[in-house]
Every structure is written in C-alpha cells, then in structure tokens.
Amino acid sequence: MTVCDRLRPFGTTIFTEISRLAAEHRAINLAQGFPDFDGPEHVKQAAIEAVRAGHSQYARMAGTLELCRSVADYFSREAGLSFNPETDITVTAGCTEAIAAALLGLLNPGDEVILFEPYYDSYRASVALAGGVPRFVTLRGPGFEFDPAELSRAVSPRTRAVLVNTPHNPTGRVFTRGELQSIADLCLRHGLVAIVDEVYERLVYGGPSSHVRLASLPGMAERTLTLSSLGKTFSLTGWKIGWAVGPAELSSAVRAAHQFLTFAVSTPMQHAAAAALDSPPAYFDELVTSYRSKRDFLADSLRRIGFTFRDPEGSYFIYADHRPVSARLGLTTDVEMSKHLIERIGVAAIPPSVFYEDKAEGSKYLRFAFCKKDETLAAAVERLRSLA
Ligand SMILES: Cc1ncc(COP(=O)(O)O)c(C=O)c1O
C-alpha cells in the first residue's frame, strides 16, 4: 500500500530474506557475499588515524581529491588508462550507489538498458528507479557465455546503455576479450554508453581469461563508466566506499545524481580507501592465493556431493547446477532446494531465479559464496556431506 509503483515489484531483496531464514535455523551462511573475516590491518589503521586527525566534516561532493588521485593512479597502473582526478572520478557510497547514480544520471524515461541475466539485483531496480526499461540477454549454462546475435537483437532505437559485470556475480565467469570486443563493437556501432561493474576485479584465479577492462579497448575509454568499490578487494563490505570512473561528460551525469543522493560519502573512510588502493602488490597476490584455496576446497567438496559446475574463473561464488542432488531428494526448483538446505542441512545458499526474467533457467542453480574462513567452509561441507 505504501511503497510506490516503481519499487513495489522488487519486494525485499533475496539476501535479506535468506539471511533471516539462515539465522532462524542457525544455518551456516554461504548465501550473502560478505567475508566472515576482517579487512587488512593497514587499512583499518588508516581509518583510525583519519578519525583521530579530525577528518570529520563533509568531503568534496565528488570525493576527496586524495582518493580521486589514488583511484586515477590505480587505473593508470592497472589499465594504462589516464583519468583526471578532478573531473573523471566520483566517489560513491559503495558500487551500489555508483550503479544507481549512473543510471539516474544517464537515463530519460523510456530509455532502454541491456542487462545480462543472471544480474546483480540492484541493476533491475535501479533501471526502474530511473524510469528506464531493461532488455535482457541470458548467460546460459554450462559455460554462461552470451550469444552475440541475441545481444545484437536486444538493441533498439531507444537503447542508451549496456550494463556489464565482469568478473561476474553469480556465475563466476570472467568475460573474454572477444566477448568484450563484441560488446564494444555494439556500443560503437549504436552510440551506446557502457557501464561496467568491476567489483570483483582483483578476484581472478587464472582461468582461460584474465580480467580485461572494457574501457581499455580501442574507442571505449570515451564511452565507458567503470564502477567498483573497496568492499570485495579489501574484505570491507560494510565500509561502502565505491567509485565511478569515466570521461568528464559521463562523470557529470553520475555527479548530477550523486549530489542529491548522498552529496558526499564518509570522509575518514575515504582517507582509508586511498591507503587501501596504495597497498603493495603482495597484498593483492595474497588475497588471490587465499581465495583460490577456498574456491578449490569448496569446489572439490560440492563436486563429490554431486553438484555440477565449471570452476569459477573469478568472483567468490560457485554457481552450481543442483539438479543431480535435488533430484535424489525429489525436489525441483532452486527455491525448494535452498529451503531444504537451510532447514534440514543447516547451510544457506542463494536461489538465483530472482536474478532472471527466464525463471526456468535460473531455477537450475544455487549460488554458494566462499568468502568465508576455512573453518566456516569446513563446517558447511561437513553438513552438506549428508546429501552425498
Ligand atoms: C556485482 C556486484 N556489484 C555491486 C555490488 C555491491 O557493491 P558495494 O557493496 O560496493 O555497494 C555487489 C555486492 O555483492 C556485487 O556483487
């Protein structure tokens, strides 16, 4: 009755619902994608020092210049791309706000945005908030590649943008250079803006494709907004510091919305975020080594139980076809299987059909997060073994 028409269809996010059910049944939570361990000491120390130094008042609207410079340096080191810290970088309340601000800033009512499904759930809602219309391209198992012809067919005279997430949540895919090139070709041909969510940019495990930045492909720096955040790379999901990076013209659209959404985000945490981005290479190497071993442990265990999937090349999720296991239990859908796991086995995983328009496609899978302590993963596997 009280929620407006634009938002009513989205209800409560699946993460809130599953986390509540998991708590009620004391299930081990491999559902929501946040670490159950803390972020790095040097970044926490930088936050403490920023608070003590009295960095307590509103920051510059688009972000502290110190952090904007760190983001620009990071992009120039990592991608060889040059951005102006004053005009091309906007600091947001996590990547979630960057997604919303980009769409609110760019879309006119009725403008279409191409989304790949399964999609991160805020995409669909943010398109709706902005008065836009989503068009879907499905990543189909077992490989979760997209069909370039289906992508081309999704374009219409109203298409304004294509929203890409690589490394991809929930499938764990890292889009290949070839796939990104076909997205780039489409954007160049039709004059589209590319919005790329790269929150898992550092969580890549050396599969067939390494992470390629769409903005680094020829002609794309001028038409790409790259979004990311501190949360996944630094195991600090609760700090909610993110950024949007793109040419001044696109950044001005992000800022037009950001100034009225949050105006500016937490000043001391921006100081700490700058310290985080300046971390030595060893920090990033150790993060990947640790996650690769967690991935291998959970993948091996889930396979022995009967789940089928390709090892994720990136992100911290295993996206498993549950049907060989659920069929033994007389269950069919992802929601039934997820409820069974929470209530009878004591482990929570996400039922992903909510991330699809094609619910039947999504209903085959469950998403397990491995961003957990080794002992948490071991305890979950101990429980899951009863399914074997
Ligand atoms: C693909 C994707 N984008 C964005 C986010 C949210 O990022 P943040 O916590 O920085 O808002 C998540 C978090 O799970 C995600 O998986």
PDBQT file of the ligand as one rigid body, heavy atoms in Angstrom, charges set to zero:
ROOT
HETATM    1  C1  LIG A 401      28.138  -7.400  -8.955  1.00  0.00    +0.000 C 
HETATM    2  C2  LIG A 401      28.059  -6.560  -7.736  1.00  0.00    +0.000 A 
HETATM    3  N1  LIG A 401      28.017  -5.220  -7.860  1.00  0.00    +0.000 NA
HETATM    4  C3  LIG A 401      27.944  -4.420  -6.793  1.00  0.00    +0.000 A 
HETATM    5  C4  LIG A 401      27.899  -4.941  -5.515  1.00  0.00    +0.000 A 
HETATM    6  C5  LIG A 401      27.773  -4.012  -4.348  1.00  0.00    +0.000 C 
HETATM    7  O1  LIG A 401      28.951  -3.372  -4.074  1.00  0.00    +0.000 OA
HETATM    8  P1  LIG A 401      29.050  -2.376  -2.826  1.00  0.00    +0.000 P 
HETATM    9  O2  LIG A 401      28.975  -3.203  -1.590  1.00  0.00    +0.000 OA
HETATM   10  O3  LIG A 401      30.349  -1.694  -3.019  1.00  0.00    +0.000 OA
HETATM   11  O4  LIG A 401      27.887  -1.444  -2.918  1.00  0.00    +0.000 OA
HETATM   12  C6  LIG A 401      27.936  -6.318  -5.327  1.00  0.00    +0.000 A 
HETATM   13  C7  LIG A 401      27.845  -6.885  -3.974  1.00  0.00    +0.000 C 
HETATM   14  O5  LIG A 401      27.553  -8.027  -3.765  1.00  0.00    +0.000 OA
HETATM   15  C8  LIG A 401      28.025  -7.150  -6.468  1.00  0.00    +0.000 A 
HETATM   16  O6  LIG A 401      28.052  -8.468  -6.347  1.00  0.00    +0.000 OA
ENDROOT
TORSDOF 0
